[in-house]
């Protein structure tokens, strides 16, 4: 049941109709929980059993943390979350590396390899519940004693599969059955949903055709094609993930909920620190608040600051996937941030280097790291890099339409962060853009529906 599918449309309209009935207003939290479990169970009924188990453990742990004021229940709850995530997400990765070491000793040695175990959304609701426990321990959030309300917070279907990773302090207060439905919520949410659907169907899925062709056999393409495919993937993953976020925020808004902004024009960043303040904001802020700062942040000297930064980025890389390519991706960002952090503080960089140059350099580095994120194996990533720097130029065979549409979006973002924002915010402009996106989807939307990239994480 994917956002944008006819099945989801029927499901959501049914949920919205029932949720909006005044006679059932006091049962809205129950309705929301049932709808979320149906949504998740449609993918696989066993997923519901796992999320119920996670919900129960974290519900009990949250209450016990508040009552005992000690660390024992915090450690037990967080450890449970880590072990569940580790088993389902990293069992194959660990087994593969163990077998690699055993084969060096004796080629006949080895342990059985598990199949793919990862339930969609597990990484996201694991971080959501872990953040909740830490907040309860810190005293920044009151433990939720209404089990239905807490379960709805964990399983809320708009953000369940791929975020954003909401905070309990933002979400729990909104889970009130007394809220009246407003027409403005529907129009705001619908516009967000249409923008997200356009990003996914018209842009991300279109770019994915070219990216998959080139990255599927990188040795067969010239330098320009490999470079074009790398830049195309940078925009594909942005359109894909921010498109999901926009649709999730839109669906939630139509029900009366406000989810956090998860992307803020990341390819306009003037540095890597700025980039991570704009890209997947819910995840980067989660790592900052629950890993980087507890490690010491930047409070214990320059060496410890860089150590904490590197650890955080390596863990962020591993969170994205059980493969060394993701660890390398995180390591490259850690290295880049460590090298540029001091540079960005200098007067020369701050005052003498034009903003556009900073943006282009940051974008180029981010795209370089995306090679390891996208490549299926380390070997293919190396092949792409070698091919790009072989300077074997030729026709990249990329559709002109893809280039034009991506450039148009980029220019729009530049305009949005300039004095032209006032013009772009005018109702006539917003309505015109919305109408244009709807017409494009009707006339030219590509057939089929590619899975969202972040479902695999």
C-alpha positions as CSV (number, residue, x, y, z in Angstrom):
1,X,0.0,0.0,0.0
2,X,2.2,2.8,-1.3
3,X,1.5,6.5,-1.2
4,X,0.1,7.6,-4.5
5,X,-1.5,4.2,-5.3
6,X,-5.2,3.8,-5.8
7,X,-5.3,1.3,-2.9
8,X,-3.9,3.9,-0.5
9,X,-6.3,6.5,-1.8
10,X,-9.3,4.3,-0.9
11,X,-7.7,3.5,2.4
12,X,-6.9,7.1,3.3
13,X,-10.3,8.5,2.3
14,X,-12.0,5.9,4.4
15,X,-9.8,6.7,7.4
16,X,-10.3,10.5,6.9
17,X,-14.1,10.1,6.7
18,X,-14.3,8.0,9.9
19,X,-11.8,10.2,11.7
20,X,-13.8,13.3,10.8
21,X,-17.1,12.1,12.2
22,X,-18.0,14.1,15.3
23,X,-20.0,11.2,16.8
24,X,-16.8,9.1,16.9
25,X,-14.5,12.0,18.0
26,X,-13.6,10.5,21.4
27,X,-12.5,7.3,19.6
28,X,-10.1,9.0,17.2
29,X,-7.0,7.7,18.8
30,X,-8.3,4.1,18.6
31,X,-9.3,4.7,15.0
32,X,-5.9,6.0,14.2
33,X,-4.2,3.0,15.8
34,X,-6.4,0.5,14.0
35,X,-5.7,2.3,10.7
36,X,-2.0,2.3,11.3
37,X,-1.9,-1.5,12.1
38,X,-4.0,-2.2,9.0
39,X,-1.6,-0.1,6.9
40,X,1.5,-1.8,8.3
41,X,-0.1,-5.3,8.3
42,X,-1.0,-4.9,4.6
43,X,2.7,-5.3,3.8
44,X,3.2,-8.3,6.1
45,X,1.0,-9.3,9.1
46,X,4.1,-10.3,11.0
47,X,5.3,-6.7,11.0
48,X,2.4,-5.8,13.3
49,X,3.5,-8.4,15.8
50,X,7.0,-6.9,16.0
51,X,5.8,-3.3,16.3
52,X,3.4,-4.4,19.1
53,X,6.3,-6.0,20.9
54,X,8.4,-2.9,20.5
55,X,5.6,-0.7,21.7
56,X,4.9,-2.8,24.8
57,X,8.5,-2.9,25.9
58,X,9.0,0.9,25.4
59,X,5.7,1.7,27.0
60,X,6.6,-0.2,30.2
61,X,10.2,1.0,30.1
62,X,9.1,4.7,29.9
63,X,6.8,4.4,32.9
64,X,9.5,2.5,34.9
65,X,12.2,5.0,34.1
66,X,10.0,7.8,35.5
67,X,9.1,5.9,38.6
68,X,12.6,4.6,39.5
69,X,14.6,7.7,38.3
70,X,17.5,5.3,37.5
71,X,19.3,4.2,34.5
72,X,18.5,0.4,34.7
73,X,15.2,0.6,32.8
74,X,16.7,3.1,30.3
75,X,19.5,0.7,29.6
76,X,17.2,-2.2,29.3
77,X,14.8,-0.4,27.0
78,X,17.5,1.0,24.7
79,X,19.4,-2.3,24.7
80,X,16.2,-4.1,23.6
81,X,15.7,-1.7,20.8
82,X,19.3,-2.0,19.6
83,X,19.2,-5.8,19.8
84,X,15.9,-6.0,17.8
85,X,17.3,-3.7,15.2
86,X,20.7,-5.4,15.1
87,X,19.2,-8.9,14.7
88,X,16.8,-8.0,11.8
89,X,19.1,-5.5,10.1
90,X,22.6,-6.6,10.6
91,X,22.5,-10.4,11.1
92,X,23.4,-11.0,7.4
93,X,26.1,-8.3,7.4
94,X,27.8,-9.9,10.5
95,X,27.5,-13.4,9.2
96,X,29.0,-12.3,5.8
97,X,32.0,-10.8,7.5
98,X,32.5,-13.7,9.9
99,X,32.5,-16.1,6.9
100,X,35.0,-13.8,5.2
101,X,37.4,-14.2,8.1
102,X,36.8,-18.0,8.4
103,X,37.5,-18.5,4.7
104,X,40.9,-16.9,5.2
105,X,41.6,-19.6,7.7
106,X,40.0,-22.5,5.9
107,X,37.8,-22.2,2.8
108,X,35.6,-25.0,4.0
109,X,34.6,-23.1,7.2
110,X,31.5,-20.9,7.4
111,X,28.2,-20.2,9.1
112,X,24.7,-20.2,7.5
113,X,23.7,-16.9,5.9
114,X,20.3,-15.7,7.0
115,X,17.8,-14.3,4.4
116,X,16.7,-10.7,4.3
117,X,15.0,-10.1,7.6
118,X,14.5,-6.3,7.8
119,X,10.9,-5.2,8.2
120,X,10.2,-1.9,6.5
121,X,10.1,1.0,8.9
122,X,11.9,-0.8,11.8
123,X,14.9,1.6,11.7
124,X,12.6,4.6,12.0
125,X,10.3,3.5,14.8
126,X,13.3,2.1,16.7
127,X,14.9,5.5,16.7
128,X,11.6,7.1,17.5
129,X,11.1,4.9,20.6
130,X,14.7,5.1,21.7
131,X,14.5,8.9,21.6
132,X,11.3,8.8,23.7
133,X,13.0,6.7,26.4
134,X,16.0,9.1,26.5
135,X,13.7,12.1,26.7
136,X,11.7,10.5,29.6
137,X,15.0,9.8,31.4
138,X,16.2,13.4,30.9
139,X,12.8,14.7,32.1
140,X,12.0,16.6,28.9
141,X,9.0,14.4,28.2
142,X,6.4,13.0,30.6
143,X,5.9,9.2,30.2
144,X,2.7,8.4,28.3
145,X,0.5,6.3,30.4
146,X,-2.4,5.9,27.9
147,X,-1.3,2.8,26.0
148,X,-3.5,3.5,23.0
149,X,-2.1,7.0,22.6
150,X,1.5,5.7,23.0
151,X,0.9,2.9,20.4
152,X,-0.5,5.4,18.0
153,X,2.6,7.6,18.4
154,X,4.8,4.6,17.6
155,X,2.7,3.3,14.7
156,X,1.4,6.5,13.1
157,X,1.0,5.4,9.5
158,X,2.1,8.5,7.7
159,X,5.6,8.4,9.1
160,X,5.9,4.7,10.0
161,X,7.7,3.4,6.9
162,X,10.3,6.1,6.3
163,X,10.0,9.0,8.8
164,X,10.4,11.7,9.6
165,X,11.6,10.5,13.0
166,X,9.2,12.5,15.1
167,X,9.9,13.6,18.7
168,X,7.5,12.6,21.5
169,X,7.4,16.3,22.6
170,X,5.9,17.3,19.3
171,X,3.7,14.3,18.5
172,X,2.1,13.1,21.8
173,X,0.4,16.4,22.6
174,X,-1.2,16.3,19.1
175,X,-2.8,12.9,19.7
176,X,-5.9,14.4,21.3
177,X,-9.4,13.1,20.3
178,X,-10.9,16.6,21.1
179,X,-9.4,18.4,18.1
180,X,-12.0,19.7,15.6
181,X,-11.3,19.0,11.9
182,X,-10.7,22.1,9.8
183,X,-11.1,22.6,6.0
184,X,-7.7,24.4,5.9
185,X,-6.0,21.3,7.1
186,X,-7.2,19.4,4.1
187,X,-6.1,22.1,1.6
188,X,-2.7,22.5,3.2
189,X,-2.2,18.7,3.4
190,X,-3.4,18.1,-0.2
191,X,-1.0,20.6,-1.6
192,X,1.9,19.0,0.3
193,X,0.8,15.6,-0.9
194,X,0.7,16.7,-4.6
195,X,4.1,18.3,-4.4
196,X,5.5,15.0,-2.9
197,X,3.8,12.9,-5.5
198,X,5.2,15.1,-8.3
199,X,8.7,14.8,-6.8
200,X,8.3,11.0,-6.7
201,X,6.5,10.2,-9.9
202,X,7.6,12.9,-12.3
203,X,11.2,13.4,-11.1
204,X,12.6,10.6,-8.9
205,X,11.2,7.7,-10.8
206,X,12.1,9.3,-14.1
207,X,15.7,9.9,-13.1
208,X,15.9,6.4,-11.7
209,X,15.6,4.9,-15.2
210,X,18.8,6.5,-16.3
211,X,20.7,6.0,-13.0
212,X,19.8,2.3,-12.9
213,X,21.0,1.8,-16.4
214,X,24.4,3.4,-15.8
215,X,25.1,2.2,-12.3
216,X,23.9,-1.3,-13.3
217,X,26.9,-1.7,-15.7
218,X,29.3,1.2,-15.0
219,X,32.1,-0.3,-17.0
220,X,30.1,0.1,-20.2
221,X,29.7,3.9,-19.9
222,X,32.0,6.8,-20.5
223,X,33.1,9.5,-18.0
224,X,30.5,12.0,-18.9
225,X,27.7,9.4,-18.5
226,X,29.0,8.2,-15.1
227,X,29.3,11.8,-13.9
228,X,25.8,12.6,-15.2
229,X,24.4,9.5,-13.5
230,X,26.0,10.4,-10.3
231,X,24.5,13.9,-10.3
232,X,21.2,12.4,-11.4
233,X,21.2,10.0,-8.4
234,X,21.9,13.0,-6.1
235,X,18.6,14.5,-7.3
236,X,16.8,11.2,-7.5
237,X,17.4,10.4,-3.9
238,X,16.4,13.9,-2.9
239,X,13.2,13.9,-4.9
240,X,12.4,10.3,-3.7
241,X,12.9,10.9,0.0
242,X,11.7,14.5,0.3
243,X,8.8,13.4,-1.9
244,X,7.9,10.7,0.6
245,X,8.3,13.2,3.5
246,X,6.0,15.7,1.7
247,X,3.4,13.1,1.2
248,X,3.7,11.9,4.8
249,X,3.4,15.5,6.1
250,X,0.5,16.1,3.7
251,X,-1.5,13.0,4.9
252,X,-0.8,13.9,8.5
253,X,-1.9,17.5,8.0
254,X,-5.2,16.4,6.5
255,X,-5.8,14.6,9.7
256,X,-4.8,17.6,11.8
257,X,-1.2,16.8,12.6
258,X,1.9,18.8,12.0
259,X,5.1,16.8,11.3
260,X,8.5,18.4,11.3
261,X,10.2,19.7,8.2
262,X,12.7,17.0,7.0
263,X,14.4,18.7,4.1
264,X,15.2,22.4,3.6
265,X,16.8,22.8,0.1
266,X,19.9,20.8,1.0
267,X,21.7,21.3,-2.3
268,X,21.9,25.0,-1.5
269,X,24.1,24.3,1.5
270,X,27.3,26.4,1.8
271,X,29.2,23.7,3.8
272,X,28.8,20.2,5.0
273,X,27.6,21.3,8.5
274,X,25.0,23.4,6.7
275,X,24.1,20.4,4.5
276,X,23.4,18.1,7.5
277,X,21.3,20.9,8.9
278,X,19.1,20.7,5.8
279,X,19.2,17.0,4.8
280,X,17.0,14.4,6.6
281,X,16.8,16.9,9.4
282,X,14.9,14.5,11.7
283,X,17.7,11.9,11.5
284,X,20.7,14.4,11.7
285,X,19.1,16.1,14.7
286,X,18.5,12.7,16.3
287,X,22.1,11.8,16.0
288,X,23.2,15.2,17.3
289,X,20.9,15.1,20.3
290,X,21.2,11.4,21.3
291,X,24.7,10.5,20.2
292,X,27.0,13.4,19.3
293,X,26.1,15.6,22.4
294,X,26.1,12.6,24.9
295,X,29.6,11.7,23.6
296,X,30.7,15.2,24.6
297,X,29.9,17.1,21.4
298,X,32.3,20.0,21.0
299,X,32.7,20.7,24.7
300,X,35.9,18.8,25.5
301,X,38.5,20.2,23.1
302,X,39.2,20.0,19.4
303,X,40.5,16.4,19.3
304,X,37.4,15.0,21.1
305,X,35.1,17.1,19.0
306,X,36.5,15.5,15.8
307,X,36.4,12.0,17.4
308,X,32.7,12.5,18.3
309,X,32.0,13.8,14.8
310,X,33.7,10.8,13.2
311,X,31.9,8.3,15.4
312,X,28.5,9.9,14.8
313,X,29.0,10.0,11.0
314,X,30.2,6.4,10.9
315,X,27.2,5.2,12.9
316,X,25.0,7.3,10.6
317,X,26.5,5.5,7.6
318,X,26.0,2.1,9.2
319,X,22.4,3.0,10.1
320,X,21.6,3.5,6.4
321,X,22.6,0.0,5.4
322,X,24.4,-3.1,6.4
323,X,27.3,-2.8,3.9
324,X,30.8,-1.3,4.0
325,X,29.8,1.1,1.2
326,X,27.5,2.9,3.6
327,X,30.3,3.0,6.3
328,X,32.6,4.5,3.7
329,X,29.9,7.1,2.8
330,X,29.6,8.1,6.4
331,X,33.4,8.1,6.8
332,X,33.8,10.4,3.8
333,X,31.3,12.9,5.3
334,X,33.2,12.7,8.6
335,X,36.5,13.4,6.9
336,X,35.0,16.2,4.8
337,X,33.4,17.8,7.8
338,X,36.6,17.5,9.9
339,X,38.7,19.1,7.2
340,X,36.3,21.9,6.3
341,X,35.1,22.8,9.8
342,X,38.1,25.0,10.7
343,X,38.2,26.4,7.1
344,X,34.6,27.5,7.3
345,X,35.5,29.5,10.5
346,X,38.2,31.6,8.8
347,X,37.6,35.2,7.7
348,X,39.0,34.4,4.3
349,X,36.4,31.6,3.6
350,X,33.5,33.5,5.3
351,X,34.0,36.9,3.6
352,X,36.1,36.3,0.4
353,X,34.6,33.2,-1.1
354,X,31.4,33.8,-3.0
355,X,28.3,32.0,-1.7
356,X,27.6,30.3,-5.1
357,X,31.2,28.9,-5.1
358,X,30.6,27.4,-1.6
359,X,27.3,25.9,-2.7
360,X,28.8,24.3,-5.8
361,X,31.8,22.9,-4.0
362,X,29.6,21.5,-1.3
363,X,27.2,20.0,-3.9
364,X,30.2,18.4,-5.7
365,X,31.5,16.8,-2.6
366,X,28.1,15.4,-1.6
367,X,27.7,14.0,-5.1
368,X,31.1,12.3,-4.8
369,X,30.0,10.6,-1.6
370,X,26.7,9.5,-3.2
371,X,28.7,7.1,-5.4
372,X,29.4,4.8,-2.5
373,X,25.8,5.2,-1.3
374,X,24.3,4.2,-4.7
375,X,26.8,1.5,-5.9
376,X,25.7,-2.0,-5.3
377,X,29.2,-3.1,-4.2
378,X,32.5,-1.5,-3.3
379,X,34.0,-2.8,-6.6
380,X,31.3,-1.0,-8.6
381,X,31.9,2.2,-6.7
382,X,35.6,2.1,-7.6
383,X,34.7,1.4,-11.2
384,X,32.5,4.5,-11.3
385,X,35.2,6.6,-9.7
386,X,37.9,5.3,-12.1
387,X,35.5,5.9,-15.0
388,X,34.8,9.4,-14.1
389,X,38.5,10.3,-13.7
390,X,39.4,8.5,-16.9
391,X,38.2,11.6,-18.8
392,X,36.7,9.5,-21.5
393,X,34.1,11.9,-22.8
394,X,31.2,11.1,-25.1
395,X,27.5,11.3,-25.3
396,X,26.1,10.7,-21.8
397,X,22.7,9.6,-23.3
398,X,20.8,11.3,-20.5
399,X,17.3,12.5,-21.5
400,X,17.2,16.3,-22.0
401,X,13.9,16.5,-20.2
402,X,15.5,15.2,-17.0
403,X,18.2,17.8,-17.2
404,X,15.7,20.6,-17.9
405,X,13.3,19.6,-15.1
406,X,16.1,19.1,-12.5
407,X,17.7,22.5,-13.4
408,X,14.3,24.1,-13.2
409,X,13.8,22.8,-9.6
410,X,17.3,23.9,-8.6
411,X,16.7,27.4,-10.0
412,X,13.4,27.5,-8.2
413,X,15.2,26.7,-4.9
414,X,17.8,29.4,-5.5
415,X,14.9,31.9,-6.1
416,X,13.1,30.7,-3.0
417,X,16.1,31.6,-0.9
418,X,16.4,35.0,-2.5
419,X,14.3,38.2,-2.6
420,X,12.1,36.4,-5.1
421,X,10.6,34.4,-2.2
422,X,7.9,37.0,-1.8
423,X,6.8,36.5,-5.4
424,X,6.9,32.8,-5.2
425,X,4.7,32.9,-2.0
426,X,1.9,34.7,-3.8
427,X,-1.3,32.6,-4.0
428,X,-1.5,33.0,-7.8
429,X,2.0,31.6,-8.3
430,X,1.4,28.7,-5.8
431,X,-1.9,27.7,-7.4
432,X,-0.3,27.9,-10.9
433,X,2.6,25.7,-9.9
434,X,0.2,23.2,-8.3
435,X,-2.0,23.1,-11.4
436,X,1.0,22.6,-13.6
437,X,2.2,19.6,-11.4
438,X,-1.2,18.0,-11.5
439,X,-1.5,18.4,-15.3
440,X,2.0,16.9,-15.8
441,X,1.2,13.9,-13.6
442,X,-2.0,13.3,-15.6
443,X,-0.4,13.7,-19.0
444,X,3.1,12.5,-18.6
445,X,3.4,10.6,-15.3
446,X,5.5,7.5,-16.0
447,X,3.8,4.1,-15.6
448,X,4.6,1.9,-12.6
449,X,5.8,2.8,-9.2
450,X,9.4,2.5,-8.0
451,X,9.7,1.6,-4.3
452,X,10.9,4.4,-2.1
453,X,14.7,4.3,-1.7
454,X,14.6,4.7,2.1
455,X,12.3,1.7,2.5
456,X,15.4,-0.5,2.4
457,X,16.8,1.3,5.5
